[in-house]
Amino acid sequence: MSSDRLLQASRETIAHGSQSFFTASLLLPPRIRASAHLLYAWCRHCDDCVDGQTLGFADESQRRSSAEVLEHLVQQTRRALAGEFC
C-alpha cells in the first residue's frame, strides 16, 4: 500500500471509528493531523484485533487466541517500523 493510500485509509478509519476524535483532529495543523490519523488508525487496529472486532463492532472472523493476536501485532509493528506498509 502506498503512503498516500495508507494516509487515506487512516482518515477513513478515524472518520468512521470516532467522530469526536476526527472532529478534534481538524483543529490540528495539517502536518500534525496526518500523524494523528495514522496513530489513531493503528491504535484502532490493535484494539480491534485484541477484541475480535472491526471498527468497534463484533467480527467473528477475527477470533484468534491472545498469543496469536499479540504475535500478529508484533510482526505488523515491526514491518511498519521497517517502512513496509500492510
N, CA, C and O atoms as a CHARMM CRD file, in Angstrom:
* protein
*
  344
    1    1 MET  N      0.85700  -1.16900   0.00000 PROA 1      0.00000
    2    1 MET  CA     0.00000   0.00000   0.00000 PROA 1      0.00000
    3    1 MET  C      0.90500   1.23400   0.00000 PROA 1      0.00000
    4    1 MET  O      1.85900   1.31200   0.77300 PROA 1      0.00000
    5    2 SER  N      0.60100   2.18500  -0.86200 PROA 2      0.00000
    6    2 SER  CA     1.39700   3.40700  -0.91300 PROA 2      0.00000
    7    2 SER  C      1.10700   4.27500   0.30900 PROA 2      0.00000
    8    2 SER  O      0.09600   4.09900   0.98900 PROA 2      0.00000
    9    3 SER  N      2.00600   5.20600   0.56900 PROA 3      0.00000
   10    3 SER  CA     1.81000   6.07600   1.73100 PROA 3      0.00000
   11    3 SER  C      0.56500   6.94700   1.55700 PROA 3      0.00000
   12    3 SER  O     -0.11200   7.24700   2.54100 PROA 3      0.00000
   13    4 ASP  N      0.25000   7.35800   0.33000 PROA 4      0.00000
   14    4 ASP  CA    -0.98000   8.14400   0.10600 PROA 4      0.00000
   15    4 ASP  C     -2.22300   7.31300   0.40600 PROA 4      0.00000
   16    4 ASP  O     -3.17200   7.80600   1.01600 PROA 4      0.00000
   17    5 ARG  N     -2.21700   6.05100  -0.02300 PROA 5      0.00000
   18    5 ARG  CA    -3.36100   5.17300   0.25000 PROA 5      0.00000
   19    5 ARG  C     -3.46400   4.86100   1.73600 PROA 5      0.00000
   20    5 ARG  O     -4.56100   4.75500   2.28300 PROA 5      0.00000
   21    6 LEU  N     -2.31700   4.71700   2.38000 PROA 6      0.00000
   22    6 LEU  CA    -2.29700   4.45800   3.81700 PROA 6      0.00000
   23    6 LEU  C     -2.87300   5.64400   4.58400 PROA 6      0.00000
   24    6 LEU  O     -3.66600   5.46800   5.50900 PROA 6      0.00000
   25    7 LEU  N     -2.47400   6.84500   4.19600 PROA 7      0.00000
   26    7 LEU  CA    -3.00000   8.04300   4.85500 PROA 7      0.00000
   27    7 LEU  C     -4.49500   8.17700   4.61400 PROA 7      0.00000
   28    7 LEU  O     -5.23700   8.52300   5.53500 PROA 7      0.00000
   29    8 GLN  N     -4.95500   7.91000   3.39200 PROA 8      0.00000
   30    8 GLN  CA    -6.38900   7.97200   3.10000 PROA 8      0.00000
   31    8 GLN  C     -7.15400   6.94400   3.92600 PROA 8      0.00000
   32    8 GLN  O     -8.21900   7.24400   4.46600 PROA 8      0.00000
   33    9 ALA  N     -6.61400   5.74300   4.02400 PROA 9      0.00000
   34    9 ALA  CA    -7.26300   4.70200   4.82400 PROA 9      0.00000
   35    9 ALA  C     -7.32800   5.10700   6.29100 PROA 9      0.00000
   36    9 ALA  O     -8.31700   4.82900   6.96900 PROA 9      0.00000
   37   10 SER  N     -6.27600   5.76500   6.78700 PROA 10     0.00000
   38   10 SER  CA    -6.28100   6.19500   8.18900 PROA 10     0.00000
   39   10 SER  C     -7.30900   7.29800   8.41400 PROA 10     0.00000
   40   10 SER  O     -7.95200   7.33800   9.46300 PROA 10     0.00000
   41   11 ARG  N     -7.47000   8.19100   7.44100 PROA 11     0.00000
   42   11 ARG  CA    -8.50900   9.23800   7.54300 PROA 11     0.00000
   43   11 ARG  C     -9.89600   8.60800   7.61200 PROA 11     0.00000
   44   11 ARG  O    -10.74100   9.01000   8.41200 PROA 11     0.00000
   45   12 GLU  N    -10.11000   7.61000   6.75600 PROA 12     0.00000
   46   12 GLU  CA   -11.40900   6.93000   6.74400 PROA 12     0.00000
   47   12 GLU  C    -11.64900   6.19000   8.04900 PROA 12     0.00000
   48   12 GLU  O    -12.77000   6.16600   8.55600 PROA 12     0.00000
   49   13 THR  N    -10.59900   5.58400   8.59500 PROA 13     0.00000
   50   13 THR  CA   -10.73100   4.85500   9.85600 PROA 13     0.00000
   51   13 THR  C    -11.14200   5.78100  10.98500 PROA 13     0.00000
   52   13 THR  O    -12.05900   5.45800  11.73900 PROA 13     0.00000
   53   14 ILE  N    -10.48900   6.91900  11.11700 PROA 14     0.00000
   54   14 ILE  CA   -10.83500   7.83600  12.20800 PROA 14     0.00000
   55   14 ILE  C    -12.20900   8.45400  11.98200 PROA 14     0.00000
   56   14 ILE  O    -12.95400   8.67600  12.93600 PROA 14     0.00000
   57   15 ALA  N    -12.54900   8.73400  10.72500 PROA 15     0.00000
   58   15 ALA  CA   -13.86400   9.32300  10.43600 PROA 15     0.00000
   59   15 ALA  C    -14.98900   8.35500  10.77500 PROA 15     0.00000
   60   15 ALA  O    -16.04300   8.77500  11.25100 PROA 15     0.00000
   61   16 HSD  N    -14.77500   7.05700  10.53400 PROA 16     0.00000
   62   16 HSD  CA   -15.79900   6.04900  10.83600 PROA 16     0.00000
   63   16 HSD  C    -15.70600   5.53700  12.26500 PROA 16     0.00000
   64   16 HSD  O    -16.72100   5.19400  12.87200 PROA 16     0.00000
   65   17 GLY  N    -14.49000   5.48300  12.80600 PROA 17     0.00000
   66   17 GLY  CA   -14.28100   4.88000  14.11600 PROA 17     0.00000
   67   17 GLY  C    -14.57700   5.79200  15.28700 PROA 17     0.00000
   68   17 GLY  O    -14.97500   5.33000  16.35600 PROA 17     0.00000
   69   18 SER  N    -14.38200   7.09500  15.08700 PROA 18     0.00000
   70   18 SER  CA   -14.62000   8.03400  16.18500 PROA 18     0.00000
   71   18 SER  C    -14.83100   9.43800  15.64200 PROA 18     0.00000
   72   18 SER  O    -13.87800  10.14000  15.30100 PROA 18     0.00000
   73   19 GLN  N    -16.07500   9.82800  15.56900 PROA 19     0.00000
   74   19 GLN  CA   -16.37600  11.16200  15.06300 PROA 19     0.00000
   75   19 GLN  C    -15.80100  12.25000  15.95500 PROA 19     0.00000
   76   19 GLN  O    -15.41400  13.31100  15.46400 PROA 19     0.00000
   77   20 SER  N    -15.73900  12.00000  17.26700 PROA 20     0.00000
   78   20 SER  CA   -15.20300  13.02900  18.16200 PROA 20     0.00000
   79   20 SER  C    -13.69600  13.20400  17.95300 PROA 20     0.00000
   80   20 SER  O    -13.20700  14.33400  17.93700 PROA 20     0.00000
   81   21 PHE  N    -12.94800  12.09700  17.79100 PROA 21     0.00000
   82   21 PHE  CA   -11.51100  12.21500  17.51700 PROA 21     0.00000
   83   21 PHE  C    -11.27900  12.86900  16.16000 PROA 21     0.00000
   84   21 PHE  O    -10.38900  13.70700  16.01000 PROA 21     0.00000
   85   22 PHE  N    -12.08800  12.47900  15.16900 PROA 22     0.00000
   86   22 PHE  CA   -11.93600  13.05100  13.83600 PROA 22     0.00000
   87   22 PHE  C    -12.17700  14.55700  13.87400 PROA 22     0.00000
   88   22 PHE  O    -11.38900  15.32500  13.32300 PROA 22     0.00000
   89   23 THR  N    -13.25300  14.98100  14.51600 PROA 23     0.00000
   90   23 THR  CA   -13.55600  16.40800  14.60400 PROA 23     0.00000
   91   23 THR  C    -12.45400  17.15200  15.34500 PROA 23     0.00000
   92   23 THR  O    -12.04000  18.23200  14.92200 PROA 23     0.00000
   93   24 ALA  N    -11.98100  16.58600  16.44100 PROA 24     0.00000
   94   24 ALA  CA   -10.89600  17.22400  17.19500 PROA 24     0.00000
   95   24 ALA  C     -9.62000  17.30600  16.36000 PROA 24     0.00000
   96   24 ALA  O     -8.86200  18.26800  16.48100 PROA 24     0.00000
   97   25 SER  N     -9.37900  16.31100  15.52200 PROA 25     0.00000
   98   25 SER  CA    -8.16100  16.32100  14.70700 PROA 25     0.00000
   99   25 SER  C     -8.15800  17.46800  13.70100 PROA 25     0.00000
  100   25 SER  O     -7.09600  17.88900  13.24200 PROA 25     0.00000
  101   26 LEU  N     -9.32700  17.96900  13.36100 PROA 26     0.00000
  102   26 LEU  CA    -9.40900  19.08900  12.41500 PROA 26     0.00000
  103   26 LEU  C     -8.83800  20.37400  13.00200 PROA 26     0.00000
  104   26 LEU  O     -8.55400  21.32200  12.27100 PROA 26     0.00000
  105   27 LEU  N     -8.67200  20.40600  14.30900 PROA 27     0.00000
  106   27 LEU  CA    -8.07400  21.56800  14.96700 PROA 27     0.00000
  107   27 LEU  C     -6.55400  21.57100  14.84000 PROA 27     0.00000
  108   27 LEU  O     -5.91200  22.59400  15.07800 PROA 27     0.00000
  109   28 LEU  N     -5.98500  20.44400  14.46900 PROA 28     0.00000
  110   28 LEU  CA    -4.52900  20.32100  14.35700 PROA 28     0.00000
  111   28 LEU  C     -4.04300  20.85900  13.01000 PROA 28     0.00000
  112   28 LEU  O     -4.77200  20.81200  12.01900 PROA 28     0.00000
  113   29 PRO  N     -2.80900  21.36900  12.97800 PROA 29     0.00000
  114   29 PRO  CA    -2.23300  21.75300  11.68100 PROA 29     0.00000
  115   29 PRO  C     -2.14300  20.52100  10.78300 PROA 29     0.00000
  116   29 PRO  O     -1.93500  19.41800  11.28900 PROA 29     0.00000
  117   30 PRO  N     -2.29500  20.67300   9.46200 PROA 30     0.00000
  118   30 PRO  CA    -2.30400  19.51800   8.55300 PROA 30     0.00000
  119   30 PRO  C     -1.12100  18.57500   8.71400 PROA 30     0.00000
  120   30 PRO  O     -1.31000  17.36200   8.63300 PROA 30     0.00000
  121   31 ARG  N      0.08900  19.07400   8.93900 PROA 31     0.00000
  122   31 ARG  CA     1.24700  18.17900   9.05100 PROA 31     0.00000
  123   31 ARG  C      1.16300  17.31600  10.30500 PROA 31     0.00000
  124   31 ARG  O      1.68000  16.19900  10.31200 PROA 31     0.00000
  125   32 ILE  N      0.53400  17.79800  11.34700 PROA 32     0.00000
  126   32 ILE  CA     0.36300  17.01800  12.57700 PROA 32     0.00000
  127   32 ILE  C     -0.89200  16.14900  12.47200 PROA 32     0.00000
  128   32 ILE  O     -0.92800  15.03500  12.99500 PROA 32     0.00000
  129   33 ARG  N     -1.89700  16.65500  11.80700 PROA 33     0.00000
  130   33 ARG  CA    -3.15900  15.92600  11.64700 PROA 33     0.00000
  131   33 ARG  C     -2.92900  14.57000  10.98600 PROA 33     0.00000
  132   33 ARG  O     -3.50500  13.56800  11.41000 PROA 33     0.00000
  133   34 ALA  N     -2.09900  14.53400   9.96000 PROA 34     0.00000
  134   34 ALA  CA    -1.83500  13.27100   9.26300 PROA 34     0.00000
  135   34 ALA  C     -1.25300  12.23700  10.22500 PROA 34     0.00000
  136   34 ALA  O     -1.66000  11.07600  10.21300 PROA 34     0.00000
  137   35 SER  N     -0.30900  12.65700  11.05200 PROA 35     0.00000
  138   35 SER  CA     0.29100  11.73800  12.02700 PROA 35     0.00000
  139   35 SER  C     -0.73600  11.28900  13.05400 PROA 35     0.00000
  140   35 SER  O     -0.73000  10.12800  13.46500 PROA 35     0.00000
  141   36 ALA  N     -1.60800  12.18000  13.47200 PROA 36     0.00000
  142   36 ALA  CA    -2.65600  11.82200  14.43400 PROA 36     0.00000
  143   36 ALA  C     -3.61000  10.79100  13.82600 PROA 36     0.00000
  144   36 ALA  O     -4.03400   9.85800  14.50800 PROA 36     0.00000
  145   37 HSD  N     -3.94200  10.95700  12.55500 PROA 37     0.00000
  146   37 HSD  CA    -4.82400   9.99700  11.88600 PROA 37     0.00000
  147   37 HSD  C     -4.15700   8.63200  11.78800 PROA 37     0.00000
  148   37 HSD  O     -4.79800   7.60700  12.02100 PROA 37     0.00000
  149   38 LEU  N     -2.87400   8.61300  11.44400 PROA 38     0.00000
  150   38 LEU  CA    -2.14500   7.34700  11.35500 PROA 38     0.00000
  151   38 LEU  C     -2.06800   6.66100  12.71400 PROA 38     0.00000
  152   38 LEU  O     -2.26800   5.45000  12.81400 PROA 38     0.00000
  153   39 LEU  N     -1.77800   7.43000  13.75800 PROA 39     0.00000
  154   39 LEU  CA    -1.69000   6.85700  15.09900 PROA 39     0.00000
  155   39 LEU  C     -3.04100   6.31700  15.55100 PROA 39     0.00000
  156   39 LEU  O     -3.12100   5.22200  16.10700 PROA 39     0.00000
  157   40 TYR  N     -4.09500   7.07900  15.31600 PROA 40     0.00000
  158   40 TYR  CA    -5.43300   6.61000  15.68600 PROA 40     0.00000
  159   40 TYR  C     -5.75100   5.29900  14.96100 PROA 40     0.00000
  160   40 TYR  O     -6.22300   4.34300  15.57600 PROA 40     0.00000
  161   41 ALA  N     -5.49000   5.25900  13.65500 PROA 41     0.00000
  162   41 ALA  CA    -5.80600   4.06400  12.86700 PROA 41     0.00000
  163   41 ALA  C     -5.05800   2.84700  13.39800 PROA 41     0.00000
  164   41 ALA  O     -5.62100   1.75500  13.47600 PROA 41     0.00000
  165   42 TRP  N     -3.77900   3.03500  13.76600 PROA 42     0.00000
  166   42 TRP  CA    -3.00900   1.89800  14.29700 PROA 42     0.00000
  167   42 TRP  C     -3.57400   1.45300  15.64300 PROA 42     0.00000
  168   42 TRP  O     -3.72800   0.25500  15.88000 PROA 42     0.00000
  169   43 CYS  N     -3.88300   2.39200  16.51700 PROA 43     0.00000
  170   43 CYS  CA    -4.45700   2.03300  17.82700 PROA 43     0.00000
  171   43 CYS  C     -5.80800   1.35300  17.66200 PROA 43     0.00000
  172   43 CYS  O     -6.10400   0.38600  18.36500 PROA 43     0.00000
  173   44 ARG  N     -6.63000   1.84600  16.74100 PROA 44     0.00000
  174   44 ARG  CA    -7.94100   1.24300  16.46800 PROA 44     0.00000
  175   44 ARG  C     -7.74500  -0.18900  15.96900 PROA 44     0.00000
  176   44 ARG  O     -8.44700  -1.10500  16.39700 PROA 44     0.00000
  177   45 HSD  N     -6.78100  -0.37100  15.05700 PROA 45     0.00000
  178   45 HSD  CA    -6.49300  -1.70200  14.52200 PROA 45     0.00000
  179   45 HSD  C     -6.07700  -2.66300  15.64300 PROA 45     0.00000
  180   45 HSD  O     -6.58700  -3.77900  15.73100 PROA 45     0.00000
  181   46 CYS  N     -5.15700  -2.22200  16.48800 PROA 46     0.00000
  182   46 CYS  CA    -4.69700  -3.07100  17.59700 PROA 46     0.00000
  183   46 CYS  C     -5.84000  -3.41400  18.53800 PROA 46     0.00000
  184   46 CYS  O     -5.98700  -4.56600  18.94600 PROA 46     0.00000
  185   47 ASP  N     -6.64400  -2.42800  18.88300 PROA 47     0.00000
  186   47 ASP  CA    -7.77700  -2.64800  19.77700 PROA 47     0.00000
  187   47 ASP  C     -8.76500  -3.63600  19.15300 PROA 47     0.00000
  188   47 ASP  O     -9.24800  -4.55200  19.81800 PROA 47     0.00000
  189   48 ASP  N     -9.05600  -3.43400  17.86600 PROA 48     0.00000
  190   48 ASP  CA    -9.97900  -4.34000  17.18900 PROA 48     0.00000
  191   48 ASP  C     -9.43500  -5.76300  17.13900 PROA 48     0.00000
  192   48 ASP  O    -10.18000  -6.71800  17.35500 PROA 48     0.00000
  193   49 CYS  N     -8.13600  -5.91300  16.85500 PROA 49     0.00000
  194   49 CYS  CA    -7.53900  -7.25300  16.81900 PROA 49     0.00000
  195   49 CYS  C     -7.68000  -7.95100  18.16500 PROA 49     0.00000
  196   49 CYS  O     -8.05900  -9.12100  18.22400 PROA 49     0.00000
  197   50 VAL  N     -7.38000  -7.24500  19.23300 PROA 50     0.00000
  198   50 VAL  CA    -7.45200  -7.82900  20.57400 PROA 50     0.00000
  199   50 VAL  C     -8.88700  -8.18200  20.93600 PROA 50     0.00000
  200   50 VAL  O     -9.13400  -9.21400  21.56000 PROA 50     0.00000
  201   51 ASP  N     -9.84100  -7.32700  20.54700 PROA 51     0.00000
  202   51 ASP  CA   -11.24400  -7.54400  20.89200 PROA 51     0.00000
  203   51 ASP  C    -12.01500  -8.39200  19.88200 PROA 51     0.00000
  204   51 ASP  O    -13.18100  -8.71300  20.11300 PROA 51     0.00000
  205   52 GLY  N    -11.37200  -8.76500  18.75300 PROA 52     0.00000
  206   52 GLY  CA   -12.08300  -9.52600  17.72300 PROA 52     0.00000
  207   52 GLY  C    -13.15900  -8.69500  17.06300 PROA 52     0.00000
  208   52 GLY  O    -14.26500  -9.17900  16.82400 PROA 52     0.00000
  209   53 GLN  N    -12.84000  -7.43800  16.76500 PROA 53     0.00000
  210   53 GLN  CA   -13.81400  -6.51300  16.20100 PROA 53     0.00000
  211   53 GLN  C    -13.28100  -5.84500  14.93200 PROA 53     0.00000
  212   53 GLN  O    -12.10700  -5.97000  14.58200 PROA 53     0.00000
  213   54 THR  N    -14.17400  -5.14100  14.26700 PROA 54     0.00000
  214   54 THR  CA   -13.82300  -4.26400  13.16200 PROA 54     0.00000
  215   54 THR  C    -14.49600  -2.93000  13.44500 PROA 54     0.00000
  216   54 THR  O    -15.72300  -2.84300  13.50500 PROA 54     0.00000
  217   55 LEU  N    -13.68800  -1.89700  13.61900 PROA 55     0.00000
  218   55 LEU  CA   -14.16700  -0.55200  13.98100 PROA 55     0.00000
  219   55 LEU  C    -15.11800  -0.59100  15.17800 PROA 55     0.00000
  220   55 LEU  O    -16.12300   0.11900  15.21600 PROA 55     0.00000
  221   56 GLY  N    -14.78000  -1.43300  16.14800 PROA 56     0.00000
  222   56 GLY  CA   -15.52800  -1.48100  17.39200 PROA 56     0.00000
  223   56 GLY  C    -16.74200  -2.38500  17.38100 PROA 56     0.00000
  224   56 GLY  O    -17.45600  -2.45800  18.38200 PROA 56     0.00000
  225   57 PHE  N    -17.00000  -3.07900  16.27600 PROA 57     0.00000
  226   57 PHE  CA   -18.16000  -3.96600  16.18300 PROA 57     0.00000
  227   57 PHE  C    -17.68600  -5.41200  16.04900 PROA 57     0.00000
  228   57 PHE  O    -16.68000  -5.68900  15.39600 PROA 57     0.00000
  229   58 ALA  N    -18.42200  -6.32600  16.67400 PROA 58     0.00000
  230   58 ALA  CA   -18.03800  -7.73800  16.68600 PROA 58     0.00000
  231   58 ALA  C    -17.80100  -8.25400  15.27100 PROA 58     0.00000
  232   58 ALA  O    -18.54400  -7.93600  14.34200 PROA 58     0.00000
  233   59 ASP  N    -16.75500  -9.05200  15.13000 PROA 59     0.00000
  234   59 ASP  CA   -16.38800  -9.64600  13.84900 PROA 59     0.00000
  235   59 ASP  C    -15.85100 -11.03600  14.14100 PROA 59     0.00000
  236   59 ASP  O    -14.67600 -11.19800  14.47300 PROA 59     0.00000
  237   60 GLU  N    -16.70800 -12.03500  14.01700 PROA 60     0.00000
  238   60 GLU  CA   -16.34500 -13.40500  14.36900 PROA 60     0.00000
  239   60 GLU  C    -15.17600 -13.92800  13.54100 PROA 60     0.00000
  240   60 GLU  O    -14.47100 -14.83500  13.98100 PROA 60     0.00000
  241   61 SER  N    -14.96000 -13.37200  12.35200 PROA 61     0.00000
  242   61 SER  CA   -13.84700 -13.83300  11.51600 PROA 61     0.00000
  243   61 SER  C    -12.49600 -13.43700  12.10400 PROA 61     0.00000
  244   61 SER  O    -11.45900 -13.94000  11.67200 PROA 61     0.00000
  245   62 GLN  N    -12.50400 -12.53700  13.08800 PROA 62     0.00000
  246   62 GLN  CA   -11.27100 -12.05000  13.69100 PROA 62     0.00000
  247   62 GLN  C    -10.88300 -12.81900  14.95300 PROA 62     0.00000
  248   62 GLN  O     -9.86600 -12.50000  15.56800 PROA 62     0.00000
  249   63 ARG  N    -11.65700 -13.81200  15.35000 PROA 63     0.00000
  250   63 ARG  CA   -11.38800 -14.52600  16.60300 PROA 63     0.00000
  251   63 ARG  C    -10.12000 -15.37100  16.50200 PROA 63     0.00000
  252   63 ARG  O    -10.01500 -16.25500  15.65100 PROA 63     0.00000
  253   64 ARG  N     -9.15200 -15.08300  17.39200 PROA 64     0.00000
  254   64 ARG  CA    -7.90900 -15.84500  17.48900 PROA 64     0.00000
  255   64 ARG  C     -7.50100 -15.86100  18.95300 PROA 64     0.00000
  256   64 ARG  O     -8.03300 -15.10800  19.76800 PROA 64     0.00000
  257   65 SER  N     -6.56000 -16.71800  19.26900 PROA 65     0.00000
  258   65 SER  CA    -6.07000 -16.77000  20.64600 PROA 65     0.00000
  259   65 SER  C     -5.29500 -15.47800  20.93800 PROA 65     0.00000
  260   65 SER  O     -4.81200 -14.80900  20.02500 PROA 65     0.00000
  261   66 SER  N     -5.18900 -15.14900  22.20200 PROA 66     0.00000
  262   66 SER  CA    -4.45100 -13.95100  22.61300 PROA 66     0.00000
  263   66 SER  C     -3.01200 -13.99400  22.13600 PROA 66     0.00000
  264   66 SER  O     -2.47500 -12.97600  21.70000 PROA 66     0.00000
  265   67 ALA  N     -2.38400 -15.14800  22.21100 PROA 67     0.00000
  266   67 ALA  CA    -0.99600 -15.28500  21.77900 PROA 67     0.00000
  267   67 ALA  C     -0.87200 -15.03400  20.27800 PROA 67     0.00000
  268   67 ALA  O      0.07000 -14.37800  19.83400 PROA 67     0.00000
  269   68 GLU  N     -1.81700 -15.55300  19.49500 PROA 68     0.00000
  270   68 GLU  CA    -1.78900 -15.33800  18.04000 PROA 68     0.00000
  271   68 GLU  C     -1.97100 -13.86000  17.70600 PROA 68     0.00000
  272   68 GLU  O     -1.28000 -13.32100  16.84200 PROA 68     0.00000
  273   69 VAL  N     -2.89400 -13.22100  18.38700 PROA 69     0.00000
  274   69 VAL  CA    -3.14900 -11.79500  18.14500 PROA 69     0.00000
  275   69 VAL  C     -1.91000 -10.98000  18.48000 PROA 69     0.00000
  276   69 VAL  O     -1.49900 -10.12100  17.70000 PROA 69     0.00000
  277   70 LEU  N     -1.32000 -11.24400  19.62700 PROA 70     0.00000
  278   70 LEU  CA    -0.13200 -10.49900  20.03500 PROA 70     0.00000
  279   70 LEU  C      1.01100 -10.69400  19.03800 PROA 70     0.00000
  280   70 LEU  O      1.66300  -9.72600  18.64800 PROA 70     0.00000
  281   71 GLU  N      1.25300 -11.91800  18.63300 PROA 71     0.00000
  282   71 GLU  CA     2.32800 -12.18500  17.66500 PROA 71     0.00000
  283   71 GLU  C      2.05500 -11.47600  16.33900 PROA 71     0.00000
  284   71 GLU  O      2.96300 -10.90900  15.73200 PROA 71     0.00000
  285   72 HSD  N      0.81400 -11.51100  15.90200 PROA 72     0.00000
  286   72 HSD  CA     0.42100 -10.83300  14.66200 PROA 72     0.00000
  287   72 HSD  C      0.69700  -9.32100  14.76800 PROA 72     0.00000
  288   72 HSD  O      1.24300  -8.72400  13.84000 PROA 72     0.00000
  289   73 LEU  N      0.32500  -8.71800  15.88100 PROA 73     0.00000
  290   73 LEU  CA     0.53100  -7.27600  16.06800 PROA 73     0.00000
  291   73 LEU  C      2.01000  -6.92700  16.17900 PROA 73     0.00000
  292   73 LEU  O      2.44500  -5.89700  15.66500 PROA 73     0.00000
  293   74 VAL  N      2.78300  -7.77600  16.84600 PROA 74     0.00000
  294   74 VAL  CA     4.23500  -7.54400  16.93700 PROA 74     0.00000
  295   74 VAL  C      4.84400  -7.56900  15.54000 PROA 74     0.00000
  296   74 VAL  O      5.63800  -6.69300  15.19800 PROA 74     0.00000
  297   75 GLN  N      4.48500  -8.55300  14.73600 PROA 75     0.00000
  298   75 GLN  CA     5.02700  -8.65400  13.38300 PROA 75     0.00000
  299   75 GLN  C      4.59800  -7.45900  12.52200 PROA 75     0.00000
  300   75 GLN  O      5.41100  -6.90200  11.78500 PROA 75     0.00000
  301   76 GLN  N      3.33100  -7.06900  12.61400 PROA 76     0.00000
  302   76 GLN  CA     2.86000  -5.90500  11.85000 PROA 76     0.00000
  303   76 GLN  C      3.57700  -4.63100  12.28700 PROA 76     0.00000
  304   76 GLN  O      3.91900  -3.79400  11.45200 PROA 76     0.00000
  305   77 THR  N      3.80200  -4.48100  13.58000 PROA 77     0.00000
  306   77 THR  CA     4.50100  -3.29700  14.07900 PROA 77     0.00000
  307   77 THR  C      5.92500  -3.25800  13.54900 PROA 77     0.00000
  308   77 THR  O      6.40000  -2.21000  13.11200 PROA 77     0.00000
  309   78 ARG  N      6.60200  -4.38700  13.58500 PROA 78     0.00000
  310   78 ARG  CA     7.97500  -4.44800  13.06200 PROA 78     0.00000
  311   78 ARG  C      8.01700  -4.10400  11.58100 PROA 78     0.00000
  312   78 ARG  O      8.90100  -3.37500  11.13100 PROA 78     0.00000
  313   79 ARG  N      7.06100  -4.63100  10.82700 PROA 79     0.00000
  314   79 ARG  CA     7.02400  -4.33600   9.39000 PROA 79     0.00000
  315   79 ARG  C      6.75700  -2.85400   9.14900 PROA 79     0.00000
  316   79 ARG  O      7.37800  -2.23800   8.28300 PROA 79     0.00000
  317   80 ALA  N      5.84200  -2.29300   9.91000 PROA 80     0.00000
  318   80 ALA  CA     5.52600  -0.86600   9.74200 PROA 80     0.00000
  319   80 ALA  C      6.74300   0.00500  10.08200 PROA 80     0.00000
  320   80 ALA  O      7.04200   0.96200   9.36700 PROA 80     0.00000
  321   81 LEU  N      7.43100  -0.32400  11.15200 PROA 81     0.00000
  322   81 LEU  CA     8.61000   0.44100  11.54800 PROA 81     0.00000
  323   81 LEU  C      9.75200   0.30100  10.54000 PROA 81     0.00000
  324   81 LEU  O     10.61500   1.17200  10.43900 PROA 81     0.00000
  325   82 ALA  N      9.74300  -0.80600   9.79800 PROA 82     0.00000
  326   82 ALA  CA    10.75000  -1.02400   8.76600 PROA 82     0.00000
  327   82 ALA  C     10.35600  -0.35100   7.44600 PROA 82     0.00000
  328   82 ALA  O     11.08900  -0.42300   6.46000 PROA 82     0.00000
  329   83 GLY  N      9.19700   0.29900   7.44100 PROA 83     0.00000
  330   83 GLY  CA     8.75300   1.00000   6.23700 PROA 83     0.00000
  331   83 GLY  C      7.92200   0.15600   5.29600 PROA 83     0.00000
  332   83 GLY  O      7.62700   0.58600   4.18100 PROA 83     0.00000
  333   84 GLU  N      7.53700  -1.04000   5.72300 PROA 84     0.00000
  334   84 GLU  CA     6.67900  -1.90000   4.90600 PROA 84     0.00000
  335   84 GLU  C      5.22900  -1.60400   5.25700 PROA 84     0.00000
  336   84 GLU  O      4.84100  -1.69700   6.42100 PROA 84     0.00000
  337   85 PHE  N      4.44500  -1.25600   4.28500 PROA 85     0.00000
  338   85 PHE  CA     3.03500  -0.97900   4.52100 PROA 85     0.00000
  339   85 PHE  C      2.23400  -2.24400   4.29300 PROA 85     0.00000
  340   85 PHE  O      2.43800  -2.95300   3.30800 PROA 85     0.00000
  341   86 CYS  N      1.32400  -2.51900   5.20900 PROA 86     0.00000
  342   86 CYS  CA     0.49900  -3.72900   5.11000 PROA 86     0.00000
  343   86 CYS  C     -0.65700  -3.52300   4.15900 PROA 86     0.00000
  344   86 CYS  O     -1.45600  -4.43600   3.95200 PROA 86     0.00000
